[in-house]
Amino acid sequence: MPKRNLLYIMALFVAAIGVVFIAHNGQTPSNGPRGTSGSTAVDEAMQKIRENYRQDVDERKLMEGAVGGMVGQLDPYCTYIPPDKVEQFNSRMLGNSRGVGLRVEIVDGVVTVIGPLVGSPAHRAGLRGGDRIESLNDRPLAGLTLEQVYELLDRGKDSKVVLVVRRGTERRTVNLEQAALAVETVQGLYRDAGGQWVYTMHPGPGVAYVRVREFVRSTPEELHAVLMGLGSPRGVILDLRDNPGGLLESAVAVANLFIAKGRIVTAVDRGGTPQHLDARPERTYNDKVPLVVLVNGHTASAAEIVAGSLWVHDRAVLVGTRTLGKGCVQSMFSLGDLGQMNLTTAEYYLAGGLPITRQPGSDMWGVDPNLQVMLLHEEQVADLRTRAEVMPTPPAATAPAASETIEQQMLRLDTQLSQALDLVQDSAEMQALTKQAAAARAKRLPTTLPAE
């Protein structure tokens, strides 16, 4: 995946990729870490540092380092969030972020605007694709990496951002102020001229395309509203590629939109106690509409719950490549003024006790697609998806007409999407692939069912 696309998810949220979060359980306020009989060596080490290190030390930093070190010894998905990052992290999990809402790239060494997010400060200021940014808060941007540019734009210490922007021969100063931005976790194929998402695919009459980028608290309601606005589509393509996961309750609610009954997922804690989460018919949007789900190796955890539950119940045909295989459930524990720990507290299983987590030495993990399709033009597709996200730039009056629409480009370059569109309109092929999936699942069932 191009580095630019990795930058659009806040760094702290990326640290939690592939983990399902329980939003409310496990929060235990504290004024600091509590000592135990095993903490003697740690206390002694801190005392030695105080007495012998060549200069005075910040004891709070030592304590943060000690907690971070302990958490880092657990598994790759446990994280320590320092105090100054907790609010930012938890806001992201609730579907909020801050920034100026600008997507940029570096073209020939110049920071160039791809486009603004709809309704953002950058959008209101009139910035548009092709604008070149020469400086930010009097700092020239030449030579900076894209990550450094985003750090200054959205995560810098200064909430007010002053840009010097060149558009053609015109050079002007643009004043922006960081603001709260709602995270659009549910997106369409591209935006129309008015900035609204387009969910209907024109080559396939009545076929809808919906992308879920991550699972935050508002995701189920967002997706339900979009689906209700589609009327009665001939079929739905649900894109979960590159979805890093998020909240467990949101993943369950999204799966329930398409499954009216049956087990969605079971979470098993360290004591072996299962928590069964089942579908409820009153929360189902439509359990009959033909459904194709796009997945890849970056489809993780909460996204694997959705894809896996639809696969297990033969509710959808999965297209793409095998998912990541991270079945960790995490809880967030407050450490008071020392920050927060996100700890793995359970593992989840699909219906029938089907595990998802990749175990050492195992050649089976994650969720396998019904139809494996490789993405041949990953860089170009990622670039198109970024451009589809922002407010489209009005074409210049003298510019020649584009030979292809963005949708046509996507269908030409995105082999997985193109295959999904063909498949969702072919009921016989979907039925045949569904029958084959039952045999594949049988090979993966454990000899014992820890989750049932």
BASE-878386 format. One record per residue: residue in three letters; x, y, z of N, C-alpha, C, O, CB in turn. Coordinates in steps of 0.02 Angstrom, whole numbers, plus 50000, padded with zeros to 5 digits. Glycine has a CB too. Layout:
BEGIN
ALAXYZXYZXYZXYZXYZ;...
***
This chain:
BEGIN
MET500424994150000500005000050000500445006250000500935006550038499525000050061;PRO500295011349958500705017349956500715020750024500225020650061500445022049904;LYS501285023750039501365026950104500845032350115500615033450171502055029850112;ARG500655035850059500185041250067499525038950098499245042350140500055044650000;ASN499295033050077498655030650101498675028450173498165028350207498425025050057;LEU499265026550197499325024750267499295030750312499155030150372499975020950278;LEU499425036550284499445042550326498755045250342498695049450387499845047850291;TYR498245042950308497595045850318497245043450380496755046450403497165044450258;ILE497485037950409497225035650473497705038050527498305037150520497135027850476;MET497445041050578497885043950629498355038750657498185032950663497465047050685;ALA498955041050673499485036350692499295031950750499455025950750500105040150709;LEU498945034650799498765030450856498255025250839498275019750866498515034750913;PHE497805026850793497315021850773497655016250734497475010450740496755025050732;VAL498155018050693498525013050656498875008250704498945002350688499035016350611;ALA499085010750762499405006250811498945000850834499164995650859499655010250871;ALA498285001950826497794997050849497514992950792497014989450801497235000550885;ILE497814993250732497564989650674497494982250690497934979250722498014990650613;GLY496944979350668496844972250676496584970250743496604964350761497474968750664;VAL496334974950782496094973350849495364975450856495184980950835496524976750903;VAL494954971150885494274973050902494274976150971494554973351017493794966850899;PHE493954981850978493924985351042493244984751073492734985351039494114992651034;ILE493244983551138492634984251178492644991251206493094993051243492584978751235;ALA492144995251188492185002351200492105004251273492395009151295491665005851161;HIS491725000351312491555002751379491794998151434491905000451490490815003751385;ASN491864991751419492064987151472492804987851487493204989351443491914979951452;GLY492974986851550493684986551568494004993151584494604993251596494054983451514;GLN493634998551585493925004951603493955005551678493435005751711493535010951572;THR494555005651706494635005851778495045011951797495665011751794494964999351804;PRO494715017451816495085023451834495585022051889495475017951934494605028951855;SER496145025551885496675024651935497105030851936497155034451886497105018351919;ASN497415032051992497875037751997498585035851976499035040051978497875040452067;GLY498675029751958499335027451937499395020051945498945017051975499895031051976;PRO499925016951920500005009751926500095007751999500455010952036500595007351885;ARG499755002352018499795000052087500344994952095500424990552053499134997052110;GLY500734995552149501294991052160501064984152182500534983452213501764993952211;THR501454979052166501334972252188501984969552214502504972952211501054967752131;SER501974963452240502584960452267503114959652213503704959352228502434953752299;GLY502894959252150503374958352095503674964852071504064964852024503044954852038;SER503494970352103503724976852078504374979052113504614984552099503184982052088;THR504644974852157505244976952195505814978752149506144983852159505454971552242;ALA505944974652099506504975852054506404982352015506874986152003506594970052005;VAL505774983651995505634989851959505744995852004506045000851983504904989851933;ASP505504995352066505615000852114506365002052125506595007752129505254999352181;GLU506734996552131507454997152143507805000352084508255004452092507754990252158;ALA507584998252023507895001151963507775008651960508225012451943507614997751900;MET507155010751976507005017851974507415021652026507645027252014506265019051985;GLN507505018552085507905021752137508635022552116508935027652127507855017852202;LYS508905017352084509595017652060509685023052008510195026552006509805010852030;ILE509165023851964509195029051913509195035951946509585040251927508605028451864;ARG508765036851996508735043252031509415045052062509635050752059508185043152084;GLU509725040052093510335041352132510965041652089511445045052107510425035952183;ASN510985038152032511615037251997511635039951925512175040851898511775030151995;TYR511055041151896511085043551827511415050451827511355054151875510365043951795;ARG511765052051773512195057951772511825064551775512135069751786512605057751710;GLN511165064551766510795070751771510095069151798509885063451801510755074351703;ASP509745074451818509065073451843508625070451789508715071751729508775080151868;VAL508145066451811507695063251763506975065251777506795067251832507775055551766;ASP506575064751726505855066051732505535059451753505465054851713505545068651664;GLU505335059051817505075052851843504425050751809504275044751804504975053351917;ARG504035055451787503425053651750503605049951686503275045051668502995059951735;LYS504125052351651504325048951590504575041851606504465037251567504875052951554;LEU504925041151663505145034451683504555029851694504565024051674505585034851746;MET504035032351727503445028251741503075026451677502845020851669502975031851790;GLU503025031351632502705029851568503105024651530502815020151499502635036351526;GLY503765025251532504195020451499504125013451529504145008451493504915022651501;ALA504055013151595503975006651628503325003351607503314997351593504005007551705;VAL502785007251606502135004351586502165002251513501934996851495501565009451597;GLY502435006551470502485004851400502904998651388502744994651344502775010651362;GLY503434997951426503854991951420503484985651439503554980551406504474992751462;MET503094985951493502714980051514502194978151460502134972351442502364981451581;VAL501834983051436501324981651386501644978951322501364974551289500924988051370;GLY502224981551305502564979351244502804972151247502964969251195503144983751231;GLN502824969151307503044962151313502474957151305502584951151309503374961151380;LEU501874959551293501294955051292501174952151223501374946451210500664958851315;ASP500854955751179500764953351110500794959451064500794965051088500084949351102;PRO500814958350999500904964150953500334969050954500404974650928501004961650883;TYR499764967250983499184971450978499034975451041498614979951040498584967350960;CYS499364973851096499294977751157499684984251149500254984251125499534973751219;THR499384989751170499704996151162499645000351225499164999751263499404999951102;TYR500135004551235500115009551289500015016351256500375018151210500775009451332;ILE499525020051280499375026751254499585031851306499285032151359498615027451236;PRO500085035951292500295041051340499745046251352499295046951311500935044451317;PRO499785049851409499245054351428499045059351374498455060751365499435058051490;ASP499535062151339499385067351291499065064651227498875068651184500005071151274;LYS499005058051220498715055151160498045051551174497715049351127499205050251129;VAL497855051051236497265047151254496635050051223496235046451192497185046651329;GLU496535056551231495925059751205495885058951130495355057551102495905067151224;GLN496445059851097496475059151024496285052051003495905051050956497165061150998;PHE496565047151037496435040151020495705038451031495385035650986496885035551062;ASN495435040051089494755038251105494255042051062493715039351046494615039451178;SER494415048151044493975051950999493935048550931493405048250900494225059050991;ARG494505045950909494505042450845494065036250847493705034750799495225040550825;MET494095032650903493685026650909492935028350909492525024150892493865022850973;LEU492775034350929492075036650929491875039850863491305041850854491965041550985;GLY492345040150816492185042750750492335050050740492055053250696491475041650736;ASN492785052850781492955059950775493705060750767494095056750793492715063850837;SER493905065950732494605067650725494655075250721494155078750720494925064250663;ARG495265077850717495375084950709495855086150653496275081950638495625088150775;GLY495805091850623496265093550569495975098950525495465102050542496445087450528;VAL496295100150469496055105050421495695101750362495395105150321496625109350396;GLY495735094950358495365091350306495645092050237495275093350190494665093650306;LEU496305091250231496625092150166497015085850148497385083150190497095098350166;ARG496935083550086497325077950061497835080550012497665084249965496865072450029;VAL498465078750022498995081349981499445075649957499435070149985499405086650019;GLU499845077049908500365072549883500975076749865500935082949863500115068449821;ILE501525073449852502125077049831502245075549757502365069849738502745075049874;VAL502225080749717502315080149644502925084249624502935090349632501685082549605;ASP503435080849599504055084249579504335088549635504575094049624503935088549516;GLY504295085949696504575089449753504145094849782504345098149830505215092349734;VAL503545095749755503095101149778502485098049811502175093449784502885105749720;VAL502305100549871501695098149905501095100749866500985106749860501675100549980;THR500705096049840500155097649795499505094949823499475089249845500285094949724;VAL498985099049821498325097149848497995092049802497935093149741497885103249857;ILE497765086449832497335081749796496615084349798496255084149749497385074549826;GLY496425086749857495755089549866495595090249939495935087149981495235085249831;PRO495085094049956494865094750027494315089750042493945087649998494625101950041;LEU494255087850106493675084050128493065088550130493115094450148493815080850197;VAL492495085850113491885089750109491715092550178491705088950228491305085450082;GLY491585099150180491385102450242491955104150289491835106650343490905098150277;SER492565102850268493145104050311493365111350306493145114950262493725099450292;PRO493805113650353494075120350347494405121650279494345127050251494575121650402;ALA494765116650253495085117450188494575118250132494685122050085495545111450172;HIS494015114850137493485115350088493165122350091493055125550040492945109950099;ARG493025124650152492715131250159493175136850136492945142150115492525132450232;ALA493825135550139494305140750117494405140750042494755145050015494975139650152;GLY494095136050007494135136049933494735132549904494865133149844494125142949909;LEU495115128749944495675125049916495415119449872494885116649884496115122149972;ARG495795117849819495565112649773496155109049742496725111249747495125115749719;GLY495995103549709496515099449679496955103449632496715107449592496205093649643;GLY497615102249636498095105649593498425111649626498955113849603497755107849531;ASP498135114349680498455119749716499125117349744499175111649768497995122449773;ARG499635121549740500295119849766500435123849830500355129949831500845121149713;ILE500645120349882500765123549947501515124749954501915120149953500495119150006;GLU501695131149960502405132949964502655133050036503225131150049502515139649932;SER502235135350082502465135750152501875134850199501295135750180502815142450165;LEU502035133050261501535132050313501795135350376502325133550402501385124450325;ASN501425140350400501645144250458502355146750449502775146250494501595140050522;ASP502475149650390503125152650371503685147450363504265149350355503325157850423;ARG503515141150365504015135950356503975133150285503455130450266503935130250408;PRO504505133750244504485130850177504405123250181504705120050224505135132650139;LEU504005120450135503865113350138504315109250091504295103050092503135112150120;ALA504705112550051505155108950006505625104550046505945106750093505555113849962;GLY505665098250027506125093650059505815089550114506115084650137506695097350087;LEU505205091350137504885087450189504555081150160504365080950101504355091750225;THR504495076050201504145070050181503395071350188503175076150220504365063950222;LEU503005066950158502275067650163502045066950236501595070450257501935062450119;GLU502355062450272502185061550342502315067950382501915069750425502565055750372;GLN502865071250369503025077450404502525082950387502335086950430503725079750387;VAL502295083150324501805088150303501145087150341500855091950366501695087750227;TYR500915080850345500295079450380500355080850455499875082950487500085072250370;GLU500945079650481501055081150552500955088650565500665090550616501765079050574;LEU501185092750520501105099950527500385102150514500135106650548501575103650479;LEU500055099050465499385101050446498875099350500498465103550520499185097750382;ASP498895093150524498345090650565498535089050637498095088650680498075084550534;ARG499175088150650499355085950717499895090350749500215088350798499585078850715;GLY499995096250720500485100850748500235104150811499655103650829500675106050697;LYS500685107550845500515110950907500075117050895499685119150938501145113050945;ASP500135119950836499755126050820499085124050789499075120650738500155130750773;SER498535126350819497885124850791497735129050730497315127250688497345125850843;LYS498075134750725497985139050667498535137750616499125137550634497975146550687;VAL498335136950554498795135250501498755140550447498215142050421498645128150471;VAL499325143450430499365148550378499755145650319500345144050326499695155050404;LEU499415144950262499725142050203499845147450151499445152050142499275136550173;VAL500405146950116500515150850056500415146149997500775141149989501245154150055;VAL499905147749957499675143149905499745146449837499595152349828498945141049918;ARG499975142549788500025145049719499545141049675499545134949675500765144449693;ARG499125144649638498665141649589498785145049522498595150849511497915142349611;GLY499115141449478499315144449415499825149949429500345148649459498715147349377;THR499675156049407500135161649420499935165449483500295170049504500145166349360;GLU499375163749512499125167249572499445164349635499495158249642498355166849576;ARG499655168649680499955166649743499565170149799499485176249798500725168349747;ARG499315166149848498905169149900499035165749967499315160249971498175168649882;THR498825169250019498885166550087498205164050110497695167450103499155171950136;VAL498195158050138497575154850161497635153450235498105150050257497425148250121;ASN497165156050274497155154850346496655149350363496065149750345496975161450384;LEU496895144150396496475138650417496535137550492497035139350522496655132150378;GLU496025134750521496055132850592495805125750599495275123950574495635137750635;GLN496195121650633495995114750643495325114350677495165118350722496525110950685;ALA494925109550656494245108850683494085101450690494425097150664493725112450637;ALA493545100150728493315093250734493045090950667492665094450634492765092650789;LEU493235084850648493025081950585492705075250599493015070950632493625081250535;ALA492105074250575491795067650581492135062850533492245064550474491025068050567;VAL492295056950557492625051950515492095048550473491645045250499493015046750557;GLU492145049150408491675045850363491895038550354492325037050313491645049450293;THR491615034150393491815027150388491435023450334491645018150312491705023650455;VAL490875026250312490485023250258490525027750197490335033550199489745022150280;GLN490775024950143490895028950083490615025450021490465019550022491645030350074;GLY490545029349968490315026649904490885025749856491465025149876489785031249874;LEU490715025549793491215024349741491615030649726492215030449716490885021749677;TYR491265036349725491585042749712491085048249731490505046749745491805043449637;ARG491305054449732490865060049747490635063349682491005063849634491215065149793;ASP490005065649683489765069449625490005076749631490365078449678488995069049620;ALA489795080849584490035087749583489835091649645490165096549663489765091249521;GLY489295089549678489075092949738489395090149801489245092449856488335092549744;GLY489825085149794490175082349851489815076449884490045073849935490285087649902;GLN489245074349855488875068749883489145062149857489345061549799488125069449867;TRP489165057049901489395050449880488905047349830488305047849838489485045849941;VAL489195044049780488805040249731488875032949748489435030249750489035041749657;TYR488315029549761488325022549783488095017749729488175011649737487895021749844;THR487815020149674487555015749622488055015249565488315020249541486875018349596;MET488195009149544488665007949490488285007849423487815004049415489055001349500;HIS488505012049378488145012849315488185006849268487695005349234488385018849279;PRO488755003449263488764997549218488314991849242488134987549203489474994949211;GLY488134991849305487704986649332487074989849359487064991849418488054982649388;PRO486534990349320485924993749343485674990949409485554984949416485374993149289;GLY485604995349457485334993249522485844990249569485654988249624484804988549511;VAL486474989949550486994987149593487304992749634487514997849607487534983349552;ALA487314991749700487584996949745488284995049768488444989149775487124997949806;TYR488695000049778489374999149806489425003349869489285009249868489925001249754;VAL489635000049924489735003549987490395001250018490514995250024489135002350036;ARG490805006050036491445004450069491405006350142491205011850159492025008050034;VAL491605001650186491675003150258492415003250274492754998150268491294997850302;ARG492665009050294493385009950303493625007550371494195005150377493565017150295;GLU493215008150422493375005950490492725005750529492205007950506493905010750523;PHE492765002950590492155002150630492205006550692492555004850740492054994750649;VAL491845012150691491785016450749491055016250771490645012650742492015023750733;ARG490895020050822490225019550852489675021150803489145018150805490185024150911;SER489785025950759489255028150714489185023950650488725024950612489375035350695;THR489645019350639489655015650575489005011950560488755012650504490215010650575;PRO488715008150606488095004550589487525009150567487165007750519487865000550648;GLU487445014850602486915019550584487055022750516486595023650476486845024950638;GLU487685024350504487865027250439487705022350383487395024150332488615029050437;LEU487905016050391487795011150339487055009750330486815009050273488165004650357;HIS486685009250385485965008050379485625013650341485195012350298485655007350449;ALA485805019850355485505025450319485655025250245485215026550204485755032050349;VAL486275023450227486455022950157486055017450123485785018450069487215021550149;LEU486015011650154485655005950125484915007550116484625005750065485744999750168;MET484615010750165483905012550160483785017450103483265017350071483645015450226;GLY484275021750091484215026550036484275023549967484125026849918484715031950045;LEU484505017249964484605013949899483955010749873483925008649815485145008649904;GLY483455010449915482835007149893482914999649893483074996649944482635009649825;SER482814996549836482874989249828483384987749774483204986549717482184986049810;PRO484014987849792484534986749741484524979549716484294974949750485224988349769;ARG484764978749655484824972049626485354967949662485304961749664484984972549551;GLY485844971249689486374968049726486794973349761486754979249745486814963849679;VAL487184971149810487604975749849488324973049850488434967049863487334976649922;ILE488794977449837489514975849846489744979549908489734985749910489934977849783;LEU489954975749959490204978650022490954977950022491224972450023489874975050084;ASP491304983550022492034983650017492344984350086492294989650118492264989449970;LEU492674979050109493014979050174493774978650166494124977150214492774973350217;ARG494014979850107494744979650096495094985250135494854990850137494904980150021;ASP495654983550164496064988350202495704990950264495904996150291496254994050158;ASN495174987650285494814989750345495184986850406495234980750412494074987250344;PRO495454991150451495874988750505495494986250566495804983650613496334994150526;GLY494834986950567494454984650625494154990450663493994995550633494904980650671;GLY494064989450728493764994650770493344991650825493564987050859493334999250727;LEU492744994250835492334992350892491954985850878491654984950825491844997950909;LEU491964981350926491624974950921490874975950911490584972750867491754970750983;GLU490574980150951489844981050946489634983750878489094982150854489604985751001;SER490064987850847489894990550781489954985150727489544984950681490364996350764;ALA490454980850733490524975350685489924970750689489654968650637491164971450698;VAL489704969050749489124964650758488504967950728488104964550695489014963050833;ALA488404974350740487824977850714487824978050638487294977450607487784984850742;VAL488404978850607488444978950534488284972050506487914971550457489144981250511;ALA488564966850536488394960050513487644958750519487344955450476488794954750553;ASN487344961250572486634960250585486194963650533485604961850525486454962750654;LEU486454968550498486074971750444485914966850388485424967750352486454977750416;PHE486334961650381486244956950326486064949850350485884945650309486874956650286;ILE486114948550415485954941950443485384942850493485454946650540486574938650476;ALA484824939350482484244940150526484274935650587483964937250638483614938850488;LYS484624930050583484654925550640485304921550637485614920950584484044920850643;GLY485494918850695486094914750698486664918350734486634924350747486314912850629;ARG487164914450750487744916950786488184921250741488354919150685488154911150815;ILE488354927250764488814931550726489534930150749489964928950708488644939050736;VAL489644930350814490324929350839490284927450913489794929150947490764935750829;THR490784924050938490854922551009491534924851033492034923351002490754914951022;ALA491544928651087492174930851118492294926451179491854925651221492154938451136;VAL492894923651185493074919251241493624922551281494154924151254493284912251215;ASP493514923551346494004926951387494534921951414494514916051396493664930551446;ARG494994924451455495554920351477495324914351520495694909451526496034924551516;GLY494744914851550494484909351589494074904451549493824899551577494074911951645;GLY494014905651484493624901251442492884902751440492494898851412493724894251465;THR492684908251470491974910151471491774913251405492064918351385491824914951529;PRO491274910351371491074913151306490554918651312490114918351356490824907651261;GLN490594923451269490074928551262489804927951191490144929751143490354935851276;HIS489194925351185488904924151119488524930451095488134933351133488424918151121;LEU488654932351034488324938151005487944935850943488244933750894488844943850986;ASP487284936150946486854933450894486484938950856486394944450882486364928550923;ALA486264937250795485874941950755485164942450781484894937650809485874939750682;ARG484854948250772484164949450791483784952050731483994956950700484124954450851;PRO483214948950714482864950650651482644957950648482614960850594482264946250643;GLU482484960950705482244967950703482794972850683482654978650668481954969850770;ARG483424970550684483974974950665484244973650595484774976250576484534974250715;THR483894969550557484134967450491483864972050437483264973350434483944960250478;TYR484304974250394484104978350336483784973950282483224975050261484714982250308;ASN484154968850261483914964450208484354958250208484964958650196483924967950138;ASP484054952450221484444946250222484354942250158484514936250156484244942150282;LYS484094945550105483974942050042484354945049983484524941549936483244942050026;VAL484504951549986484824954849930485494951549914485884950349961484914962449944;PRO485644950049850486294947149833486864951649858486854957749850486354946249756;LEU487364948449890487884952249924488564949349908488684943349917487764952250001;VAL489014953549885489714951749874490144956049919490044962149922489924952549798;VAL490614953049955491054956650001491764956349976492024950949962491004953750073;LEU492084962149970492784962549949493234962450010493134966350057492904968949906;VAL493744958050009494204957450065494914956850038495024955149980494034951250110;ASN495404958350082496104957250063496514956050126496244955350180496384963450024;GLY497164955850118497604954250174497634959550227497944958450279498284953050149;HIS497334965350216497294970650266496604971150297496464975750336497494977350236;THR496154966550279495504966150311495604962750378495794956950380494974962250267;ALA495504966350433495734963850498495194964150551494774968750552496334967650521;SER495204959250595494844959050658494104960650653493724956350630495154963750706;ALA493884966650672493174968150669492904967250598492334965050589493034975350693;ALA493304969050548493104967950479493064960550463492654958350423493584971450431;GLU493504956550496493474949250486492864946250519492604941150495494104946050514;ILE492624949250572491994946950603491424947650553491024943050544491834950950667;VAL491384953450521490844954650472490914949950413490444946350396490854961950448;ALA491504949950381491604945750322491514938350340491194934650304492304946950292;GLY491804936350397491784929350417491084926950434490894921350416492224928150475;SER490694931050468490014929050486489584928450424489164923850419489704933950536;LEU489664932950376489284932550314489484926350274489074923250241489384938850272;TRP490124924650278490394918750244490134912250276489914907650241491154918850244;VAL490164911950342489954905850378489214904450366489014898650360490084906650453;HIS488804909650363488084908750354487884908550280487284908750264487714914250389;ASP488374908150235488244908050163487804913950142487394913450096487904901450143;ARG487894919450176487504925450161487814929650106487474933550073487414929650224;ALA488464928950096488814932950046489354928750013489584923850041489104939350077;VAL489544930949954490124928049920490704932949929490634938849915489984926749844;LEU491264930449954491854934649966492324934349906492454928949878492224932350030;VAL492564940149886493024940749828493644944449850493594949449886492684944349768;GLY494224942049829494854945449844495374940549867495484935349835494754950749897;THR495704942049923496224937749950496094936550025495694940050055496934940749939;ARG496444931650053496344929850123496444935750171496884939950161496814924150143;THR496014936050222496064941450271496654940350318496994935250315495404942050311;LEU496764945250362497384945550400497454940250454498004937750466497444952350431;GLY496904938450487496944933250538497124935850607497554932950640497434928050517;LYS496804941250629496914944050696496254944150734495834948550724497224951250692;GLY496164939150776495534938450813495584940650884495354937050929495304931450810;CYS495874946250897495974948650966495424953550985495244958050948496654952050973;VAL495154952451045494694957251075495084961151128495414958151170494064953751106;GLN495034967651126495404971751174494934975951216494384977851195495894976251137;SER495164977351276494814981951321495284987651338495894986851341494574978351385;MET494994993451349495384999451363495375000751438494845001351468495105005651324;PHE495965001151468496025002151540496345008951554496905010351532496434996451572;SER495985013151591496255019651609496785018951663496705015051710495695024351632;LEU497325022651656497845023151707497865030051738498375032351762498525021351678;GLY497285033351736497255040151764497715044851728497715045251666497415040051838;ASP498125048551766498565053451735499185050351703499615053851678498785058551786;LEU499225043651703499775040351667499575037951598499985035251562500025034451708;GLY498945038951578498735037151511498265031251510497795030951551499335035551470;GLN498375026751464497895021351452498255015251425498735015851387497335023551404;MET498015009251444498255003051414497684999851375497114999751397498514998151469;ASN497844997351316497374993451277497624986251277498134984651246497294996251203;LEU497274981851313497514975151325497074969951291496464970651289497544973751400;THR497394964851264497034959151237496704955251294497054952851338497504954551195;THR496054954751293495694951551348495284945451325495014941851367495244956451381;ALA495234944351260494854938551236495034937251164495374941151131494094939851243;GLU494814931551139494884929651069494194928151042493764925551078495364923551060;TYR494074929650979493414928350952493424922450903493934920950872493134934550919;TYR492834919350898492734913650853492084914750814491614917650840492704906950893;LEU492084912450752491474912750713491014906950732491214902550771491634912550638;ALA490414906950705489934901650720490234894750708490584893750658489284902550679;GLY490094890050753490384883450748491054882850781491384877650776490434881450677;GLY491284888150814491934888050846492504888950797493074887050812492024881750883;LEU492374891950739492884892750688493364898350708493154904150715492564894350619;PRO494004896750718494484901950740494714906250681494684904150623495094898750773;ILE494934912150697495174916850646495924918450656496284919450607494764923350648;THR496144918650717496824920750733497344916150701497284910050704496924921050808;ARG497844919150673498394915350644498854912850700499134916850738498794919650592;GLN498924906350705499334903250757500004901250727500034899450668498984897150788;PRO500544901350766501204899350741501184892350711500924887650742501734899650796;GLY501454891550651501484885050618500854883050581500864878050545501624879950668;SER500314886950588499694885150554499684887950483499944893350470499084887750594;ASP499384884050437499314886550369498594888750356498414890250299499524881150319;MET498184889050408497494891350401497364896950451497484896150511496994885450412;TRP497114902450427496944908050471496504912850432496414912150371497584911650497;GLY496234917550466495824922650434495214919650400494964914350420496234926350383;VAL494974923150349494404920950310494614920650237494854925550209493794925850319;ASP494524914850207494694914050136494114916250092493534914650107494874906650121;PRO494244919850038493704921849993493424915849955493774910849944493954927049944;ASN492794916249936492514911149893492854911149825492954905949794491754912249883;LEU493044917149803493374917849739494004922049748493954928049763492904921049686;GLN494584918949739495204922649748495374926649685495414923849631495794917949765;VAL495454933149694495624937649639496174942249663496094945649714494994941749614;MET496714942549628497264947049646497134954049619496834954849566497934944249620;LEU497374958949655497334965849632497984967549595498514967749625497214970749692;LEU497924968649531498524969249489498804976349487499394977249473498364967049419;HIS498394981249502498624988249496498494991749563498124996649567498244991949438;GLU498804989249616498664991649683498814999049692498415002649722499054987649733;GLU499385001249667499575008349675499065012949642498855017949671500275009649646;GLN498875011249580498415015549544497725015549575497385020749578498365013349471;VAL497505009749600496855009349631496835013349696496355016849710496665002049646;ALA497375012849736497415016749797497385024249783497075028049819498055015049836;ASP497715026349730497715033349710497015035549690496785040949708498205034649653;LEU496665031349652495985032949631495515033549691495085037949693495725027749582;ARG495595029049739495155029149797495265035449839494795038249867495265022949841;THR495885037749842496035044049877495705049849841495405054249873496785045149883;ARG495755050049775495465055549737494705055349739494375060549735495705055249665;ALA494425049349745493695048849750493435051449816492845053349822493485041649740;GLU493865051549867493645053449935493545060949942493125063149981494155051149985;VAL493925064949905493925072149915493425075549869493155072549823494625075049904;MET493315081949883492875085949841493175086349770493745088349763492775093049871;PRO492795084449718493075084649651493245091649628492895096449645492595081449601;THR493775092249590493985098749564493605100249500493615096149454494745098849551;PRO493265105949496492905107649434493385107949375493925110849382492535114349441;PRO493205105049318493655105249260493725112349233493245116149232493405100649205;ALA494315113949210494425120549180494035121049115493935116049080495185121849168;ALA493825127149099493415128149039493785126048976493485123848927493205135449034;THR494455126748977494845125248917495105118148918495435115948870495425130048912;ALA494975114448971495245107648976494855102948931494245103448926495225105049049;PRO495205098248897494855093348856494445088648899494615087348956495355089448813;ALA493905086048870493475081448908493855075148926494245072548885492845079648866;ALA493755072648987494095066649009493855060648969493265059948955493995065449084;SER494325056448950494145050548910493805045248952493415041148925494775047648877;GLU493935045149017493625040349062493385043649125493715048149152494115034749079;THR492815041549150492595043749215492995040049268493335035249253491825042549225;ILE492955042449331493325039149384493055032149395493435027549413493285043249449;GLU492405031149385492115024449391492385019749337492545014049352491345024749388;GLN492435022149277492705018049223493435016349236493655010749222492635021649156;GLN493815021049263494505019649280494555014249334494965009749330494865025949303;MET494115014749384494125009849438493975002849412494304998049430493635011749492;LEU493465002249370493274995749344493814992849298493884986749291492614996149307;ARG494194997149266494734994849222495334992549263495664987649246494945000349173;LEU495494996149318496094994649356495974990049416496414986249435496395001049380;ASP495374990449445495224986649506494924979849486494314979249478494734990549553;THR495344974949478495124968349455494644965149504494194961449483495714963849444;GLN494734966349568494284963449619493594966449615493094962849617494574964449689;LEU493554973049608492914976449602492554974349539491944973149539493004984049604;SER492914974049483492614972049420492324964949424491784963749399493134972349363;GLN492694960349456492444953549464491834953349509491364949649496492994949049494;ALA491834957449562491264957749607490634960149570490084957549582491414962249666;LEU490714965049527490144967749490489854962449444489244961749439490354973849449;ASP490284958649410490034953249367489684947849408489154945249388490624950149327;LEU489974946349465489714940849506489044942349537488604938049538490214939149560;VAL488954948449563488334950049598487734949949552487164949849574488394956949631;GLN487864949949487487324949649437487234942649409486824941549364487464954549381;ASP487604937749436487584930849411487384926349469487824923649504488264928749380;SER486744925349480486504921549538486734914249535486874911349588485744921849542;ALA486774911349477486984904349471487704903449494487854898649530486904901849400;GLU488134907949474488834907449495488904908749569489314905449602489264912549455;MET488524913249597488554914549668488334908349708488634906749759488114920649687;GLN487814905049685487594898949719488114893449716488224889849765486934896449688;ALA488444892849659488964887649652489544889049699489804884449730489204887349579;LEU489744895249704490304896949748490114896049822490534894149863490524904249736;THR489494897349838489264896449907489294889149927489484887549983488554899149915;LYS489104884649883489124877549897489844875149909489974871049953488814873449840;GLN490304877849870491014875949878491284878249946491724874949974491434878849821;ALA491034883749972491284886550035491144881850093491534881650140490984893350048;ALA490584878250091490404873750146490944868450156491114866850213489734870450134;ALA491204865750102491734860750106492374863750134492724860550173491864857550038;ALA492524869750114493134873050139493094874350214493594873650249493244879650102;ARG492504876250238492424877450310492494871050350492784871050405491744880650324;ALA492234865550323492264859250360492984857150374493114854150426491914853750320;LYS493444858850331494154857050340494464861050397494974859050425494534858150276;ARG494174866650413494474871150463494164870650532494414873650579494424878150439;LEU493624866950538493304866550603493754863150653494054858050638492644862750598;PRO493824865850713494244862850764493954856350790493344855350786494364867750822;THR494374851950817494124845750845493724846950908493264843150924494714840950860;THR493884852150945493494854251002493234861250988493544865150951493904854051067;LEU492674862851017492364869251004492404873651065491934873751105491644868350982;PRO492954877351074493034881251135492524886851143492424889351198493714884151137;ALA492224888751089491774894551092491044892551097490624896951103491884898951032;GLU490894886251094490194884251092489964881051157489384879151164490074879351034;
***
